[in-house]
């Protein structure tokens, strides 16, 4: 005779199989953020919604600190990560990445009065370079800027403030964020938007989960063919698209 516990466990497994759990840090607008009602919003959220529809599953988004994303995936708390994550060799040791869906690069938000012009000016004694913990900017600084003082902070806003107040020479971050933060602090900062290291964003799944990885890659191909990324760019990044075109810099998708 089947016990109640067995039935409940079976029901739990069935429910779990019909749910797609996506991890992202909802503090990186316009990709991952919350709207006026506190609900998840942004480019990555819309991607997650479309992916769940493609897989015919219900969607659950887990708001997770950036340095906790990969641990949450590895321990099985989530099915995948869609959180503006750069696919790197180091991260590929822990997770498997989908095909790339966006290209970007590391650039600089520079203090107005700093003598820094490009990344070649950073690795000098007396320079103060700020990075966000766990990002590729953090990794780059650790490996390449041994002569400079590296200030590692948990929040993007705190890093920007250090530069805007002239306490740090530069903040290493991606092009889009540098552009946005410069626009908000045009009186105290200046940007170098030309990427000094090209990067690519991808969706992460648990190591060896070939079935989900294949499904995600098929979704990305289909979504791109249907102009899904182009529509997201128009919806969330229209100002940036126009600005980058004027600057002669390739856009992301």
matplotlib code that plots the C-alpha trace (Angstrom):
import matplotlib.pyplot as plt

x = [0.0, 1.4, 2.0, 1.0, 4.7, 5.4, 2.5, 3.7, 7.3, 6.1, 3.9, 6.9, 9.1, 6.5, 6.0, 9.7, 10.1, 7.5, 9.3, 12.3, 14.2, 16.4, 19.0, 19.9, 20.9, 18.1, 20.4, 21.7, 19.3, 18.1, 19.1, 18.1, 16.0, 12.7, 9.8, 7.7, 5.7, 8.9, 8.5, 11.5, 11.9, 14.5, 16.2, 17.2, 13.8, 12.1, 14.6, 13.8, 10.1, 10.5, 12.8, 10.2, 7.5, 9.8, 10.4, 6.7, 7.5, 6.5, 9.1, 10.5, 13.2, 15.6, 17.1, 20.7, 23.8, 26.2, 29.0, 26.3, 25.0, 27.4, 27.2, 23.4, 23.6, 26.2, 24.1, 21.0, 19.0, 18.4, 18.4, 20.3, 21.8, 20.7, 22.4, 24.6, 27.3, 30.5, 31.5, 35.1, 37.5, 37.7, 33.9, 33.7, 35.5, 32.5, 29.5, 28.7, 27.8, 25.3, 26.1, 26.8, 23.8, 25.6, 29.0, 30.4, 33.8, 35.6, 35.9, 36.6, 34.6, 37.3, 37.4, 37.2, 40.5, 42.4, 45.3, 44.2, 43.2, 43.1, 43.8, 47.5, 47.7, 46.2, 49.1, 51.1, 52.0, 49.6, 46.7, 43.5, 41.3, 37.9, 36.1, 32.9, 33.5, 33.2, 33.1, 35.5, 36.8, 37.8, 39.6, 41.3, 42.6, 43.8, 45.9, 47.1, 47.3, 49.8, 51.3, 48.0, 45.8, 42.7, 39.6, 37.0, 33.4, 30.2, 28.0, 28.2, 26.8, 29.6, 32.2, 30.8, 30.7, 34.4, 35.2, 32.6, 34.1, 37.6, 38.7, 39.6, 41.0, 38.8, 36.2, 36.6, 33.2, 31.3, 30.5, 26.8, 27.2, 30.1, 28.0, 25.0, 27.0, 28.8, 25.5, 24.4, 27.7, 28.8, 30.1, 32.5, 33.4, 34.4, 34.2, 36.5, 33.9, 36.3, 36.6, 40.1, 39.0, 36.1, 33.7, 30.6, 27.5, 25.9, 23.5, 25.0, 23.8, 25.1, 28.1, 27.1, 23.5, 23.6, 19.8, 19.0, 22.1, 20.9, 17.4, 18.7, 21.0, 18.0, 15.9, 18.6, 18.8, 15.1, 14.8, 17.4, 15.8, 12.5, 14.2, 13.7, 17.0, 16.4, 13.1, 14.6, 17.2, 14.5, 12.5, 15.2, 18.2, 17.0, 19.1, 22.2, 21.8, 21.6, 24.6, 26.8, 26.0, 27.1, 30.3, 31.0, 30.9, 29.2, 26.0, 25.6, 23.2]
y = [0.0, 3.4, 5.6, 9.3, 10.2, 8.4, 10.2, 13.6, 13.0, 11.9, 15.1, 17.2, 15.7, 16.2, 19.8, 20.4, 19.0, 21.5, 24.5, 26.4, 28.0, 30.9, 32.7, 36.3, 39.3, 41.9, 44.9, 45.5, 47.6, 47.4, 43.7, 42.5, 44.7, 45.2, 47.4, 49.9, 47.0, 45.1, 42.5, 41.2, 43.2, 43.8, 42.1, 39.0, 38.6, 38.8, 36.2, 33.9, 34.3, 33.4, 30.5, 29.0, 29.4, 27.6, 24.8, 24.7, 25.3, 27.7, 30.2, 31.0, 33.6, 33.5, 36.8, 35.9, 37.9, 37.8, 35.8, 33.3, 32.5, 29.7, 28.1, 28.1, 26.4, 23.8, 22.8, 22.3, 25.2, 26.6, 25.2, 27.9, 31.4, 34.3, 37.3, 39.2, 36.6, 36.6, 33.1, 32.7, 29.8, 29.9, 29.8, 27.0, 24.8, 24.9, 25.3, 24.8, 27.8, 28.1, 29.8, 33.5, 35.8, 39.2, 40.7, 43.4, 44.4, 45.8, 49.6, 52.4, 55.0, 57.5, 60.3, 63.7, 64.9, 61.6, 61.4, 58.0, 57.8, 54.1, 50.7, 51.1, 53.9, 51.8, 49.6, 52.2, 52.9, 55.4, 54.5, 53.4, 51.1, 50.0, 46.8, 45.0, 41.7, 38.6, 40.3, 39.9, 43.4, 42.1, 39.2, 41.4, 43.8, 41.0, 39.4, 42.5, 45.5, 44.4, 47.9, 49.7, 49.6, 47.5, 48.4, 45.6, 46.5, 44.5, 47.0, 48.8, 52.0, 52.1, 51.7, 54.5, 56.7, 56.2, 57.5, 60.3, 61.6, 61.4, 58.8, 56.3, 56.8, 54.4, 51.7, 48.7, 47.5, 46.6, 49.2, 49.5, 50.2, 52.6, 54.5, 54.7, 55.7, 58.4, 59.8, 60.0, 61.5, 63.6, 66.4, 64.3, 61.3, 60.6, 57.3, 55.3, 53.1, 51.3, 47.8, 46.8, 43.2, 41.6, 39.5, 37.4, 36.7, 33.3, 31.3, 28.9, 25.4, 22.7, 20.8, 17.9, 18.9, 18.4, 18.1, 21.5, 23.0, 21.7, 23.1, 26.5, 26.7, 25.8, 28.5, 31.1, 30.3, 30.5, 33.7, 35.4, 34.3, 35.8, 39.1, 38.7, 40.3, 43.2, 43.8, 43.7, 46.2, 48.6, 48.1, 48.5, 50.0, 52.4, 55.4, 53.3, 51.8, 55.3, 56.6, 53.7, 54.1, 57.7, 56.7, 54.1, 51.2, 48.0, 47.3, 44.2, 41.7]
z = [0.0, -1.0, 2.0, 2.3, 2.5, -0.7, -2.5, -1.1, -2.2, -5.7, -5.9, -4.9, -7.6, -10.2, -9.1, -9.1, -12.6, -13.9, -12.4, -13.7, -10.8, -12.0, -9.9, -10.4, -8.3, -8.7, -8.3, -11.8, -13.9, -16.6, -16.7, -13.2, -11.0, -9.3, -10.5, -8.4, -6.9, -5.9, -8.6, -10.7, -13.8, -16.6, -19.6, -17.8, -16.2, -19.6, -20.9, -18.0, -18.7, -22.3, -21.5, -19.0, -21.7, -24.2, -21.7, -20.8, -17.1, -14.4, -13.4, -10.0, -9.7, -6.7, -5.8, -4.9, -4.0, -7.0, -5.2, -4.1, -7.5, -8.5, -5.0, -5.2, -8.6, -7.5, -4.5, -6.5, -5.1, -8.6, -12.1, -13.9, -13.6, -15.8, -14.2, -16.6, -15.9, -18.0, -19.2, -18.0, -18.0, -14.2, -13.8, -16.4, -13.9, -11.7, -14.1, -17.8, -19.9, -22.7, -26.0, -25.6, -25.8, -25.3, -25.9, -23.8, -22.2, -19.2, -19.3, -16.8, -14.8, -14.0, -11.4, -13.1, -11.7, -12.0, -14.4, -15.5, -19.2, -19.9, -18.2, -19.0, -16.4, -13.6, -12.5, -10.7, -7.1, -5.7, -7.9, -6.2, -8.3, -7.0, -8.1, -7.2, -5.4, -7.5, -10.8, -13.8, -13.0, -9.6, -11.2, -13.7, -11.0, -8.8, -11.6, -13.4, -11.0, -8.4, -8.0, -7.4, -4.3, -5.0, -3.1, -3.2, -2.4, -2.3, -4.0, -7.4, -5.9, -3.2, -5.9, -8.0, -4.9, -4.3, -7.8, -7.8, -4.5, -5.9, -3.3, -6.1, -9.6, -11.4, -11.2, -13.5, -14.7, -17.8, -20.6, -19.9, -16.2, -16.8, -19.3, -16.9, -13.9, -15.8, -16.9, -13.3, -12.2, -15.2, -13.0, -11.1, -13.4, -17.0, -18.9, -21.1, -22.8, -25.2, -23.8, -22.9, -22.5, -24.5, -22.5, -23.3, -21.1, -21.0, -19.0, -16.4, -15.6, -13.3, -14.5, -16.7, -17.1, -20.8, -21.2, -19.9, -21.6, -24.9, -24.3, -23.4, -26.5, -28.7, -26.9, -27.5, -31.2, -31.5, -29.5, -31.6, -34.8, -33.6, -32.9, -29.2, -28.2, -30.6, -28.9, -25.4, -26.5, -27.8, -24.6, -22.0, -23.7, -26.4, -25.0, -24.7, -28.2, -29.7, -27.6, -28.5, -32.2, -32.0, -30.2, -32.8, -30.3, -31.1, -29.2, -27.0, -28.4]

ax = plt.figure().add_subplot(projection="3d")
ax.plot(x, y, z, "-o")
ax.set_aspect("equal")
plt.show()
